[in-house]
Amino acid sequence: MAGFLTHAIDQEREQKAWELWTALYPSMNIGTLSFIKFEDFKKRLFNPQQKYSQKSKSDILAEMTALAEANRGR
C-alpha cells in the first residue's frame, strides 16, 4: 500500500513540475529566459543546492542566544 502512495506522490510532483515548466516555456521560447530541457529543470527543482555555513558551533549558539534574548518578552 505504501508503494502506491509513494508512486502517487512522485507522479503528482512530476505533473506539477511539468505544469511549471510549460508555464515558463513561452518565455524560454522568445528568449526572455534561457532555455532548459525539462529533465534538467526537474533535476534543479528536485535537488536544490544546500548552503553550508563555515561558522563554528559556538558562533551559531551565540547568535541563537542573542536572537532568543531579543525576542524574549514579545
VMD Tcl script that builds the backbone (N, CA, C; Angstrom):
set m [mol new atoms 222]
animate dup $m
set s [atomselect $m all]
$s set {name element resname resid chain x y z} {
  {N N MET 1 A 0.825 -1.200 0.000}
  {CA C MET 1 A 0.000 0.000 0.000}
  {C C MET 1 A 0.870 1.265 0.000}
  {N N ALA 2 A 1.947 1.245 0.788}
  {CA C ALA 2 A 2.813 2.427 0.862}
  {C C ALA 2 A 3.472 2.703 -0.485}
  {N N GLY 3 A 3.755 1.652 -1.239}
  {CA C GLY 3 A 4.352 1.824 -2.554}
  {C C GLY 3 A 3.450 2.586 -3.500}
  {N N PHE 4 A 2.143 2.321 -3.412}
  {CA C PHE 4 A 1.186 3.041 -4.249}
  {C C PHE 4 A 1.144 4.522 -3.884}
  {N N LEU 5 A 1.205 4.795 -2.596}
  {CA C LEU 5 A 1.177 6.185 -2.132}
  {C C LEU 5 A 2.434 6.923 -2.593}
  {N N THR 6 A 3.574 6.291 -2.457}
  {CA C THR 6 A 4.829 6.897 -2.909}
  {C C THR 6 A 4.786 7.165 -4.406}
  {N N HIS 7 A 4.287 6.200 -5.149}
  {CA C HIS 7 A 4.174 6.364 -6.609}
  {C C HIS 7 A 3.241 7.524 -6.953}
  {N N ALA 8 A 2.119 7.623 -6.241}
  {CA C ALA 8 A 1.161 8.703 -6.495}
  {C C ALA 8 A 1.777 10.064 -6.194}
  {N N ILE 9 A 2.543 10.151 -5.123}
  {CA C ILE 9 A 3.202 11.418 -4.765}
  {C C ILE 9 A 4.241 11.778 -5.820}
  {N N ASP 10 A 5.008 10.795 -6.272}
  {CA C ASP 10 A 6.003 11.038 -7.322}
  {C C ASP 10 A 5.341 11.521 -8.608}
  {N N GLN 11 A 4.228 10.908 -8.960}
  {CA C GLN 11 A 3.508 11.302 -10.169}
  {C C GLN 11 A 2.960 12.721 -10.044}
  {N N GLU 12 A 2.477 13.068 -8.859}
  {CA C GLU 12 A 1.958 14.422 -8.647}
  {C C GLU 12 A 3.083 15.456 -8.730}
  {N N ARG 13 A 4.239 15.138 -8.155}
  {CA C ARG 13 A 5.387 16.047 -8.246}
  {C C ARG 13 A 5.818 16.236 -9.696}
  {N N GLU 14 A 5.834 15.140 -10.443}
  {CA C GLU 14 A 6.191 15.198 -11.862}
  {C C GLU 14 A 5.214 16.080 -12.622}
  {N N GLN 15 A 3.925 15.928 -12.342}
  {CA C GLN 15 A 2.887 16.717 -13.013}
  {C C GLN 15 A 3.035 18.207 -12.697}
  {N N LYS 16 A 3.270 18.520 -11.428}
  {CA C LYS 16 A 3.439 19.926 -11.030}
  {C C LYS 16 A 4.692 20.528 -11.678}
  {N N ALA 17 A 5.760 19.751 -11.760}
  {CA C ALA 17 A 6.985 20.231 -12.413}
  {C C ALA 17 A 6.712 20.499 -13.892}
  {N N TRP 18 A 5.980 19.599 -14.540}
  {CA C TRP 18 A 5.636 19.774 -15.955}
  {C C TRP 18 A 4.805 21.035 -16.154}
  {N N GLU 19 A 3.823 21.243 -15.279}
  {CA C GLU 19 A 2.974 22.435 -15.387}
  {C C GLU 19 A 3.793 23.709 -15.223}
  {N N LEU 20 A 4.724 23.702 -14.277}
  {CA C LEU 20 A 5.575 24.877 -14.074}
  {C C LEU 20 A 6.473 25.106 -15.282}
  {N N TRP 21 A 7.092 24.041 -15.799}
  {CA C TRP 21 A 7.970 24.166 -16.957}
  {C C TRP 21 A 7.199 24.666 -18.176}
  {N N THR 22 A 5.989 24.137 -18.407}
  {CA C THR 22 A 5.211 24.584 -19.573}
  {C C THR 22 A 4.760 26.033 -19.417}
  {N N ALA 23 A 4.574 26.477 -18.181}
  {CA C ALA 23 A 4.230 27.889 -17.962}
  {C C ALA 23 A 5.423 28.792 -18.277}
  {N N LEU 24 A 6.627 28.297 -18.043}
  {CA C LEU 24 A 7.838 29.069 -18.321}
  {C C LEU 24 A 8.289 28.956 -19.773}
  {N N TYR 25 A 7.815 27.943 -20.468}
  {CA C TYR 25 A 8.277 27.664 -21.831}
  {C C TYR 25 A 8.106 28.848 -22.789}
  {N N PRO 26 A 6.967 29.546 -22.796}
  {CA C PRO 26 A 6.861 30.680 -23.726}
  {C C PRO 26 A 7.962 31.723 -23.530}
  {N N SER 27 A 8.337 31.985 -22.286}
  {CA C SER 27 A 9.424 32.939 -22.027}
  {C C SER 27 A 10.758 32.392 -22.498}
  {N N MET 28 A 10.937 31.072 -22.394}
  {CA C MET 28 A 12.171 30.462 -22.896}
  {C C MET 28 A 12.184 30.498 -24.421}
  {N N ASN 29 A 11.026 30.336 -25.029}
  {CA C ASN 29 A 10.922 30.292 -26.483}
  {C C ASN 29 A 11.250 31.639 -27.130}
  {N N ILE 30 A 10.860 32.736 -26.478}
  {CA C ILE 30 A 11.138 34.055 -27.056}
  {C C ILE 30 A 12.470 34.636 -26.576}
  {N N GLY 31 A 13.142 33.919 -25.674}
  {CA C GLY 31 A 14.470 34.343 -25.251}
  {C C GLY 31 A 14.505 35.184 -23.992}
  {N N THR 32 A 13.370 35.419 -23.355}
  {CA C THR 32 A 13.356 36.168 -22.100}
  {C C THR 32 A 14.066 35.377 -21.009}
  {N N LEU 33 A 13.872 34.062 -21.007}
  {CA C LEU 33 A 14.570 33.155 -20.101}
  {C C LEU 33 A 15.448 32.225 -20.925}
  {N N SER 34 A 16.523 31.772 -20.340}
  {CA C SER 34 A 17.373 30.794 -21.017}
  {C C SER 34 A 16.631 29.468 -21.095}
  {N N PHE 35 A 16.731 28.808 -22.257}
  {CA C PHE 35 A 16.051 27.529 -22.421}
  {C C PHE 35 A 16.730 26.469 -21.577}
  {N N ILE 36 A 15.925 25.629 -20.969}
  {CA C ILE 36 A 16.420 24.491 -20.203}
  {C C ILE 36 A 15.517 23.304 -20.512}
  {N N LYS 37 A 16.134 22.149 -20.777}
  {CA C LYS 37 A 15.352 20.945 -21.049}
  {C C LYS 37 A 14.560 20.566 -19.798}
  {N N PHE 38 A 13.425 19.923 -20.016}
  {CA C PHE 38 A 12.566 19.552 -18.902}
  {C C PHE 38 A 13.300 18.657 -17.899}
  {N N GLU 39 A 14.071 17.704 -18.373}
  {CA C GLU 39 A 14.785 16.797 -17.457}
  {C C GLU 39 A 15.788 17.565 -16.594}
  {N N ASP 40 A 16.479 18.547 -17.185}
  {CA C ASP 40 A 17.412 19.371 -16.413}
  {C C ASP 40 A 16.658 20.259 -15.433}
  {N N PHE 41 A 15.514 20.766 -15.851}
  {CA C PHE 41 A 14.667 21.583 -14.987}
  {C C PHE 41 A 14.249 20.779 -13.756}
  {N N LYS 42 A 13.829 19.532 -13.975}
  {CA C LYS 42 A 13.423 18.676 -12.858}
  {C C LYS 42 A 14.575 18.415 -11.898}
  {N N LYS 43 A 15.753 18.178 -12.453}
  {CA C LYS 43 A 16.916 17.926 -11.594}
  {C C LYS 43 A 17.182 19.119 -10.691}
  {N N ARG 44 A 17.133 20.306 -11.263}
  {CA C ARG 44 A 17.353 21.518 -10.457}
  {C C ARG 44 A 16.233 21.738 -9.447}
  {N N LEU 45 A 15.014 21.450 -9.857}
  {CA C LEU 45 A 13.856 21.671 -8.998}
  {C C LEU 45 A 13.843 20.713 -7.817}
  {N N PHE 46 A 14.134 19.447 -8.069}
  {CA C PHE 46 A 14.041 18.439 -7.028}
  {C C PHE 46 A 15.322 18.245 -6.238}
  {N N ASN 47 A 16.432 18.777 -6.699}
  {CA C ASN 47 A 17.706 18.656 -5.993}
  {C C ASN 47 A 18.322 20.027 -5.777}
  {N N PRO 48 A 17.667 20.870 -4.971}
  {CA C PRO 48 A 18.230 22.207 -4.764}
  {C C PRO 48 A 19.573 22.127 -4.048}
  {N N GLN 49 A 20.421 23.096 -4.325}
  {CA C GLN 49 A 21.739 23.119 -3.702}
  {C C GLN 49 A 21.601 23.509 -2.239}
  {N N GLN 50 A 22.351 22.832 -1.425}
  {CA C GLN 50 A 22.375 23.115 0.002}
  {C C GLN 50 A 23.453 24.159 0.273}
  {N N LYS 51 A 23.160 25.069 1.168}
  {CA C LYS 51 A 24.156 26.053 1.568}
  {C C LYS 51 A 24.630 25.696 2.965}
  {N N TYR 52 A 25.933 25.635 3.122}
  {CA C TYR 52 A 26.520 25.283 4.396}
  {C C TYR 52 A 27.237 26.481 4.973}
  {N N SER 53 A 27.209 26.572 6.274}
  {CA C SER 53 A 27.866 27.659 6.976}
  {C C SER 53 A 29.245 27.210 7.448}
  {N N GLN 54 A 30.170 28.134 7.438}
  {CA C GLN 54 A 31.505 27.855 7.952}
  {C C GLN 54 A 31.635 28.292 9.408}
  {N N LYS 55 A 30.493 28.692 10.002}
  {CA C LYS 55 A 30.510 29.160 11.385}
  {C C LYS 55 A 30.727 27.990 12.337}
  {N N SER 56 A 31.370 28.307 13.444}
  {CA C SER 56 A 31.582 27.274 14.460}
  {C C SER 56 A 30.305 27.092 15.277}
  {N N LYS 57 A 30.256 26.001 15.995}
  {CA C LYS 57 A 29.093 25.717 16.842}
  {C C LYS 57 A 28.892 26.836 17.865}
  {N N SER 58 A 29.973 27.331 18.436}
  {CA C SER 58 A 29.853 28.382 19.454}
  {C C SER 58 A 29.341 29.685 18.838}
  {N N ASP 59 A 29.729 29.997 17.601}
  {CA C ASP 59 A 29.220 31.196 16.927}
  {C C ASP 59 A 27.713 31.086 16.678}
  {N N ILE 60 A 27.284 29.918 16.247}
  {CA C ILE 60 A 25.857 29.706 15.981}
  {C C ILE 60 A 25.067 29.795 17.276}
  {N N LEU 61 A 25.571 29.171 18.334}
  {CA C LEU 61 A 24.882 29.234 19.628}
  {C C LEU 61 A 24.799 30.668 20.142}
  {N N ALA 62 A 25.858 31.443 19.953}
  {CA C ALA 62 A 25.853 32.843 20.385}
  {C C ALA 62 A 24.800 33.638 19.619}
  {N N GLU 63 A 24.684 33.404 18.310}
  {CA C GLU 63 A 23.677 34.102 17.509}
  {C C GLU 63 A 22.269 33.724 17.946}
  {N N MET 64 A 22.049 32.449 18.180}
  {CA C MET 64 A 20.716 31.990 18.580}
  {C C MET 64 A 20.343 32.500 19.966}
  {N N THR 65 A 21.324 32.546 20.862}
  {CA C THR 65 A 21.077 33.079 22.203}
  {C C THR 65 A 20.713 34.555 22.116}
  {N N ALA 66 A 21.442 35.311 21.317}
  {CA C ALA 66 A 21.136 36.738 21.143}
  {C C ALA 66 A 19.755 36.922 20.529}
  {N N LEU 67 A 19.392 36.097 19.596}
  {CA C LEU 67 A 18.072 36.174 18.965}
  {C C LEU 67 A 16.977 35.853 19.982}
  {N N ALA 68 A 17.191 34.827 20.783}
  {CA C ALA 68 A 16.215 34.451 21.801}
  {C C ALA 68 A 16.051 35.578 22.820}
  {N N GLU 69 A 17.157 36.171 23.224}
  {CA C GLU 69 A 17.094 37.286 24.190}
  {C C GLU 69 A 16.354 38.487 23.605}
  {N N ALA 70 A 16.606 38.778 22.340}
  {CA C ALA 70 A 15.955 39.922 21.695}
  {C C ALA 70 A 14.446 39.715 21.572}
  {N N ASN 71 A 14.015 38.469 21.432}
  {CA C ASN 71 A 12.589 38.181 21.261}
  {C C ASN 71 A 11.893 37.796 22.542}
  {N N ARG 72 A 12.607 37.728 23.635}
  {CA C ARG 72 A 12.001 37.396 24.932}
  {C C ARG 72 A 11.121 38.547 25.373}
  {N N GLY 73 A 9.941 38.232 25.818}
  {CA C GLY 73 A 9.025 39.248 26.315}
  {C C GLY 73 A 8.165 39.892 25.238}
  {N N ARG 74 A 8.238 39.415 24.043}
  {CA C ARG 74 A 7.390 39.975 22.976}
  {C C ARG 74 A 6.009 39.426 23.056}
}
mol reanalyze $m
mol bondsrecalc $m
mol representation Tube
mol addrep $m
